[in-house]
Amino acid sequence: MSGNLLTTASTVVCPHGGQATALPAQSRVLVAGAPAATEADLYTVVGCTLTVGGKPQPCTTIRWTGPSGRIRINGSPALLQSSTGQCHSAEQVPQGPPNVTVVQQRGVGA
């Protein structure tokens, strides 16, 4: 798996349109001026409109499950545009994969 490195400036959305924001676990390694994203970062989602059976069940977090196999930043695997993940509700119900729509074009990894 290869692709461009994700950063805290990358645009990530849940499958229902909610916007994800990364709270970086590190700030020393920058790519295009923004901290590189790692599996250790906390991704929160706001603005998800998913409702199941009349009950709001919005995505609130993202857990990344397919980070880079080769690149580590401060000991944590780097996230790539091709990395896989799962959005979760506050009750930890899986809601579907996140979509990476905008990513920097300078740093590429495998």
HELIX and SHEET records of a PDB file:
SHEET    1   A 2 GLY A   3  ASN A   4  0                                        
SHEET    2   A 2 VAL A 108  GLY A 109 -1                                        
SHEET    1   B 7 PRO A  94  GLY A  96  0                                        
SHEET    2   B 7 GLY A  85  SER A  89 -1                                        
SHEET    3   B 7 CYS A  59  TRP A  64 -1                                        
SHEET    4   B 7 LEU A  42  VAL A  46 -1                                        
SHEET    5   B 7 GLN A  19  LEU A  23 -1                                        
SHEET    6   B 7 THR A  11  VAL A  13 -1                                        
SHEET    7   B 7 ASN A  99  VAL A 102 -1                                        
SHEET    1   C 2 LEU A  30  VAL A  31  0                                        
SHEET    2   C 2 ALA A  34  PRO A  35 -1                                        
SHEET    1   D 2 THR A  51  VAL A  52  0                                        
SHEET    2   D 2 LYS A  55  PRO A  56 -1                                        
SHEET    1   E 2 ARG A  72  ILE A  73  0                                        
SHEET    2   E 2 SER A  76  PRO A  77 -1                                        
END                                                                             
